[in-house]
Amino acid sequence: MSSGKSAPEPSANRREIDGETFQAMIMKIRRRPRQQISGHWFNIVEAAGHRFLQGPLNTDVRGQRRNGGLAYITRLVRTEDIAGFWPETTGRLLAPEECHAAAAFISSLDGRDVELIVPLRNRALPVRWERFEDSREYPLYAAHIHPRILSALSEITFQRLLDVGCGSGNLLAAIRRDNPHAYYAGFDIGPDNVEAAKEKGLENIREEKGENVATVYAMAPPFDVIIFCGILNRQIMDGDSARTILKKSLTRLAKGGLVIITGYSSCHFCARELKKKGLTVLNKSIPENIFRDYDEFYLRQFYVARKD
């Protein structure tokens, strides 16, 4: 999701607090004057009606340099204003004990109530895989991302499912094992991936660009679920391409159908953008992972949304 060394993990030595204590703590923090804050990188965490700046935050307090993990910010701090590396903004820095308490409370919330918004930082060239299951990233998907999707799908009933950017078909094959009577289809631009998916007995796999979903399935019944696992993410494609794919794919999603958007790198979309596309966001993140060590991989963004 992010690159760079974060501040000391707020989850360490957490002090558990309840919602009333959390709100009282925030009211105290809001009475402080704003300070100039800089850092290597920033994320935004929205939770319980409040916004926080997350990352290795630096500020001068009475002539002494301090390093904190969270700062309270308002909606005047826009995502585009803190994009890139070494951004600067203003906010109210949380003391270390407040960081631990806030992180503990936010981590205990439901995924529908917490969102991690990652400003655009890394402009590296898109990742290109030949056969996805042979890539160095695949073990992370197999161990951490695919199980989350399987868990989400276990709670719903569906008859038709499309995986856009299906890779080697590993996720589709796992979903089919749990739901053998549904119809499955997959898109991928890599011929090696399409071949690998068909070797798993998956029949409806096409070597196509995601932008072609609406055209290919124009005359077919709509899907109940469309999965975007890793494809609508930075380091995979640019934002305009991601928006085009999502817009066209949504035309082939049934009313009341679900989209799942997640992956190894940060997502191009946030809940506000998904709502503008006629979706009700049911889940935004995995709160217990947000404050874990950024030098290690933990899946943080996990969007599930229903078409209105």
N, C-alpha and C positions, 0 to 999 in steps of 0.2 A: 504494500500500500504506500509506503513511504521509503525514502532513502535518507541516510544520515543517522548519526548517533543521537538518541533522544536524551532528555533529562533523566535523572534517576527515576526508576519506575514507581509511579504513585501507588501501585498496588501493594508495595512493600510496607509492612507495619500499618496496615489500614485500620482506621478506627470506625467501627460500624455506627451509623447514625440512621435515624428514621426521617421520614419526609418533613415533618414539622421542624426538626432540628436543622435539616438541610436548608429549608427556606429561611429560617432565622439567621443562619450563617451567611446566606447570600445577601440578605438585607443589610447585614453588618458590612460585608465587602463592598456593596454598592454605595455606601456612604463615604468611601475613600476617594480621594482625587485620582483621576486617571494619570498613568505614567507612560512615557515613551518606552516601547518594547521592541527589541530586535531579536533575531534568532536565525539559526541556519535554515530552518523550515518551520512552517506552521500548518496545523490542521484546525478545523473547527468542529467542536462537539456540541450538538444541540440536545438538551435533555431537560425534562421537567419545566419547560417554558423558559429556559435560560440558555445562553450561548457562552462557550468557553474557547479560548485559544489554547491549543495543546502543542507541545514541542519543547525543544531546548530554548527557553525564553530567558533573555538577558535584560536587566534593567539596573540603573544606578539608584540606590537608596541611601541618602545621606552620605554620599561619597563612597559607598562600598558597593562593589559589584555583587549582584545576587543572581542565582540561577534557579528558576522555578519551572514546574511542569505544567501549570495551568494559570490562565488569567481570565478574568471575567470581562466580556466584551458585549457591546450592543449590536443591533442590526445595522448600524452605520458602518461597521467594518464589513466590507464586501469581499466575497471570495476572490474576485479578480484583483483586488487591491493587495492581497497578500500572496499572490502567485509567485512562482520562481523560488530561488534560493536567496537567503539573507534579506527577507522582507522586513519592513518596519511598520508599526502601527501603535495605537494607544490602547490601554486597558488597565484593569485593576488586578495586580498580581496577587495570587493566593499564597499565603504562607505555607511552608512544608506540611504542617499538620492539617491545614485546610485542604491541601492537595490530596492527602491520603483519605480524608473524610469524604470529600467530593467524589473521588474515584471509586471508593467503596460503595457509595450510594448509587451513583450512576451505573456501576457494574451490576447492581442488583435489580435494575429496572428491566422491563420487557423490551424486546427488540423493536416493537412498534413505537416506543416512546423515546428512543435514543438514535441519533443519526451522526455518523462520522462523515464530514465533508472534507475532501482532500483537494486543495487548490492544485492547479496544473503546475508541475515543477519539471518533471523529467520529459524532455523533448527528444529522447533517444529514438533511433529508427525502429519501426515496428519489428516485433519478434517474428521470425519465420521458422515454422517447424516443417519437417518432412513427415515422418510418422510420429504422431504426438506421443504415443505410448513409449517411444524410445527417447523422448526428450528428458532433459534434467529436471524440468518443471513437473513432469507427470507424477512422480511420487507425492508431491504436495497436493495435487488434485485428488489422487487416489486416497490419501490418508486423511485429508482435512476438508476438502471442498465437496467432493461427491457424496460423502456420508451426510453432510448437511442438507443437500438437495434431496437425497433419499428420505431423510427424516421429514422434510417439509411435505413431500409427496405422499407420505404414509398417512397423512391426515385428511386427504381429499380423495374424491372419486373422479376419475376421468376416463374417457374412451379414446381420445385422439391426442397425441403428444408429438411436438416437433422440437428437435434440438438443433438450433442454428449455430453452426460452428461445432459440429459434433465430434471433431477430432477422429480418433481411431474407433469410436463407438463404444468405449468402455463404460461411460455413464449410461448410455441407452441400454446396453446389455444388462447392466445391474438393475435398472428400472424395470426392464422386461421380466427379469427373474421374479420380482415382487408383484408384478401386474401382467401376467402372461396373456391376458385376453384383450388388451388394448391395442390400438393401431399406433405404430411408431414410425417416424420419419426423421431424416437428418440431412443437413446441408453441410458441406465443407468444400473449401476451394482446393484442398490438397489431394491429388490423385492417390498418393500412398495412403492417406487417411481413409479415403473412400474404400480402397481395396481392403484395408485392415478391418474396417467396420463390416464389410460384406463377408469377410472370413469368419466373423462371429455369428453369422446367420441372420444379420440384419438386412432386410430386402429393400426397404424404401430409402436408400441412401443415395444422394445426388451430389455430383461434383458441380457445385453452383456457388455463385456469390450470394451472400445474404440479402442483397438488394433485390434478388429475383424471387423471393418467397411469394409475394403477391401475384406475380405473373404465373409461376409454376402451379400454384394451387388456386388459381382464380375460379375454377369450376368445381373444386372439391369442397366437401363440408368443412366448416371452420374447425380449428383446433381448440381443445379445452385447456391445454397447457402449452406454452412456448418457453423454452429454456435458452438463456444466453449465458453460458458458462465460460467466461473468460474472453468472449469476443467483443463485447461492448466496453472494452477496457483500454486504458492507455497502455502504451507499448505494444498494442495489438493493431490499433487503427486510430485515425484522427477523429475528432469530435463530429465533424460534419458527416463522415461515413457512418458513424455509430447512430446518429440521429436519423439518417435515411433508412438504415436497416430496421430500426425500431418502428419508425412510422409506417413503413410498408408491411412489416410483419403484423402489426396490430390490426390491419385490415383483414387478416386471416385468423384472428382470435375471436372466439365466440363471446357474445355478451355474457358477462359473469365468469369468463375464463381467466386464467392466471398467467402472469409472466414472472419468471425468476431471473434475476440479474445478479451475478456475482463473479468472482474470479480472483486470480493471483495478484494482479496489479489493480490500481484504483479505478473505480467505475467513472465513466463519463457523465453519468446522470446522478441527480440528487432527487429527493422526494418531491420537491417543489416542481421540478421539470416533469416528473412522471404524472403529477396531478394535472398539469396543463395539457397532457396528452389523453386525458379522459380516464385516468387510472386512479383507483383508490388504493393507497399504499397500506399494506397490512403488516409489513415488517421492513425495517431499515438496516438493522445491524445485529451484531452479536455483542451485546454490551460488555460481557465478562472478558472479552478479548481486547477491547479498545485500549486499555492502559497497560497491556503487557509489553514486554521488552521489544522494541522495534528492530533490534538486531536479529531477532528470531521471527519466523513466520507464524502469524496467527491470523486466521480469517476474520476480518472485521466488518466489511460491508456485505450485507446480504439482503437484497431487496426482493420482496414478494408483493405483487400488486394485482388487483382485480380490475378487469375492464368493466366500466359502468354501462 
